[in-house]
Amino acid sequence: MIDVTVPEPGPGQVRIAVRAAGVNPFDHKMYSGAFGTDASNLPLRLGVEAAGVVTAVGADATGPAGSVEVGDEVIAYRALGAYSAELVVPALSVVPKPAGLSWEQAGGLLAAGVTAVHVLEAIDLRKDESVLIHGAAGGVGLTAVQLAVARGATVLGTASPAKHDLLRDLGAIPITYGPGLADRVRAAAPEGVHAAADLVGTDEAVDVSVELVADRSRVATIAGFERGAQAGIKLLGGGPGADPGAAVRAAARLQLTEAAEAGRLRVLIAASHPLRDAAAAHRQIMTGHTTGKIVLVP
């Protein structure tokens, strides 16, 4: 933890007193070497999403929902350097915080949420179809499950047995991953699977998806880029050769906050850590077995 001078917001910018910042796999991948090892990029400021209170605004501070004012409770995404007590971001990154969400929930809503929307759009999921979601109990997975159920789809979600009750509660059919997964999916969906989303990046997730889904344009991964490229499925997000989906993700922010405000979308928090314990939060998320979102609180 270091102290730095936080600048006054310039034109089109706002300053936020951060109440919670979301932790995402992208954060630890930034310093893992996954995106290169150029030392000139150091030091890295981590974090891409935060929730907080606006403390200052520059001229023409207008966000997707309109003018941003001092005192507004907001969520910022993308907000580079969100692991901070105070942050200056473009007003275009700021949307109103749903009143019904805690700061922790608000801080963990958008990064996973916009990814989930992008995935479902990319696989063209429709009403009365069935979709296989690998990693259904993770941060992105839990949002994708709820959004897919809301579309009227039958959702088959892979997770460890301890997480099956949660998935059932959200309207999904839980399926244990591991050897025999394809057969278990066939038994649960005898009429077939129309689309699949790999949110974990394992060979199993990619292989089972392409085995069960006839149209590979309706299979996508946000993590298994090398294996996904070999299989000819859609690559989404920040990986090599992936579609970042910037326009889809930007448009999804207000859709997600509206759904959360209306109570149609739950944000489940796996753990909350003090900002100074960001390393512990990263160790936790790097296990790949968290249920819901991890957040940091300054």
N, C-alpha and C positions, 0 to 999 in steps of 0.2 A: 504494500500500500504506500503510495506517495501522494504528496500534496502538489497540485498544479493550479495555476491561475486559470479560472474559467472565463473565457471572453464574453463580452456583451454580444447578444445576437445581432447579426447584420440584417440587411434587407432579405425578407423571405425566410428568416430563421426565428426559432424560439429557444429559450433556455428552460430546462426541466429539472426540478428537484426530484431525483429518482427515488421511488418507493420500493420497486422490485425490478429485477432484470432476469430475463429468461436465460437458461443454460441450454445450449444445443450442441449436437455432435460437431457441427461446423466449427464451433469455437475451439475445441481442442485440435481439430484437424488443421487449423490455421498454423499452429506451431509444430505440428507433427512432421512436416516435410511433404505432406500430401499435395500441397499447392506450390511446392518449390522450396529451395533452401537458400535464397538470396539473403545474406546477412544484412544488406542495406535496408531491408524491410523492418529490422528490429529497431527499437522495441515495438511490439505489437499491442495495440489496444483492442481488447477482446469484447465480445458481445454484440448482438445485432437487434435486440428488442428490449424495451423498457416501458414501465408505466410510472407515471408521476404527476406532479403538479407544475403547471407553467408558472415560472417566476419572472420572466421578461420576454418581450416580443420585439422583433425588428419591424421595420416598415413593410407593409404589404404581407403580413404573416397570415396567409390563407392556406388552409389544408383541404383535404378531400371533402370534408363536411362543412366548409365555410371558414369564416374568420376565427382565428385563435386568439384568445385573450388571457391576460394574467389571471391566475386562479383556476383556470380550466384543469380538470382532471382528464388526463389523456394517456393514450398508448402510442409509443413511437416505434415504427418499423418501416424501412430498415433504419436502425439507429446505431451506426458503427461506433464502437467504444462504449457500449451500454453498461459495462461493468464499471460503474462510476456513481458517485453521490450526486453529481450535477453534470448536465450534458447539454450541449448546443447542437440542435439538429435542424434540418430543413422543415419548414412548416408543412410541406407536402408529405412528410413522413408521419404526420400526427393525425390521429383520429380520436374522437371522444371515447373515454372509458365508460363501459356499461356500468350503471349504478349498482347493479346487483352482484358484481364481481368484487372479490377482495383484491387488494393490491397484488398479492402473489398470483392469483388467477389471471388478472389482467396482464401482468408481466410475462406470463407464459402462454398467452392466447395466440398471438399472431404468427410467429415463425412456423410453428407446427401447423397452425390453421391454414395459412396460405399454401403450404406444401400439400396438405391434404386436398384442398380444392383443386390445385394444379393436377394432382394425380388423377382424381376422379374425372376431370375434364379431359385429360389426355387419353384415358381409356374409354371415354365416351359412355360412361355408365348411365343406363336408363331404367325407368320404372319396370318392375316385374322381371328384371334380369338377376342373375346370381353373380357375385363377385367374391374372389378369394383374396383376402388381405393378410399378408404375412407380417408378423410383428404387430398384431392388432392391439396389444395392450401398452405399446409405447406412446410417446407424446404425440407423434403424427398419427399413429394407428387409432388411438381412441377417438380422435377428431374425425378421421376418415370413416370409421365405423358409424358414428352418429350421423354424419352427412350422407353416407350411402343409405342408411336406413330411412332417413328423411326423404330420399329420392324414391323410396318404394322398392328398393332392391333387397334381395336376400343376401345377407352378408355371412360369409364363412371366414372366421378369424382365427389365425394360428396364435397360440400362446401356451405357456406352461399350465398344467392343471390348476395350480393355485389361483390363476387369474380367470378361470372359466366362468365363475359366478358373476364377476364384473361384466364380462362380455355379454352374458345372457341378459343381465340387467339393462344393457344398452341396446338390446335387440338383435344381437348377433348369435350365430351358431358357433360355439367354440370348438376348436380342433387342436389336438396336441401335435406339435411339430416333432420331427425325428423320423426314423425309418418307418416306412409304411404310410407316409403322409398322403401320397396320391390316392391310395386305396381308401383311406379314411374320408378324404374329400369326396370321392365318388359315392361312397355309402351315404354321406350326408346330403349330396346333391345329385341324385340319380338321373336327373334330366340334363345334367351337364353344367359347366361353368362358362359364363360368357366373357369374363374379364378377370384380370388379376393384377395386384399391386404388391411389389416387393419393397417393403420398408425396412428390411434388415440387412440385405446385401449378402446373403449366403448363397452358395451354389445350390443348396436344396431348394430355396425359394424360387430361384430362376428356373431350375430344371423342372420342378413340379408344375410351375406356371405354364411353361411352354408345352409340357406333356398334356395338360388338361384343357388349355384354351386353344381353339383351332386357329384363330386369327391373331398373329403375333403383334399386329398393330394395336391390339387391345390388352397388351401386357406391358407394364412399365416398372422401372426400378428407380429408386432415389439413392441407392447405395452400392449396388453390385454392378459397377460400370464396366469392368473388364469382361466379366462373364455375360453381362447383358448385351454388350456389343457383339460378342461371339454368337449369342443366340438370336440376334436380330430383333430385339425388343426396344421399346422407347427408353431413353435415358433422360432423367429429369433432374434439374437442380444445378449444383455448382461443380459437378465432376467433369472429367475430360470428355468432350464431345456431347455433353448433355444440353438439353433445352432448358434455359433458365426460367422461361415462362414469365418474364417480368411483367407483361401487361396483365396476364391472368391473375398473378399474385397481387399486384397492386389493386386491382378491382375487387379482389376477394376480401380486403380488409373491412370494408363497411358491411359486406354481407355477413361476415363473422361476428362483428360487434353487434349487429342487429339481431342475429340468431341468439347470441349469448344474452342480450338484454331481454329478449322475449322468453328466455328459459328453455329454448330448443337445443341449446348446446352447452354441455357441461365441460368445465376445465378441471381436470383432476390433477392435484399436486402430489407428486411422489415425495418430495423433500424440499425444505427451505433451509438455506445456509446463510450465515453472515457473509457479507461481501469479502471480508478478509480470509474466509475459508473457501475461496473459489477453487483451490487445488483439490480439496476434499470433494467438492461438487463434481469436478471433472473426473476424479477417480470413480465416483459413483456412476456417472453417465457412461463412462468408457466400458463398464461391464456389459452394457447392452441389455440389461434385464430390469430396468426401472419401469414402474407402472405409472404412467402419467409424466408430468413435467417437473423438472428441478429448477428452482429459482434462487437468486441471491438477493439479500435484503441489506442495503447499506446501513 
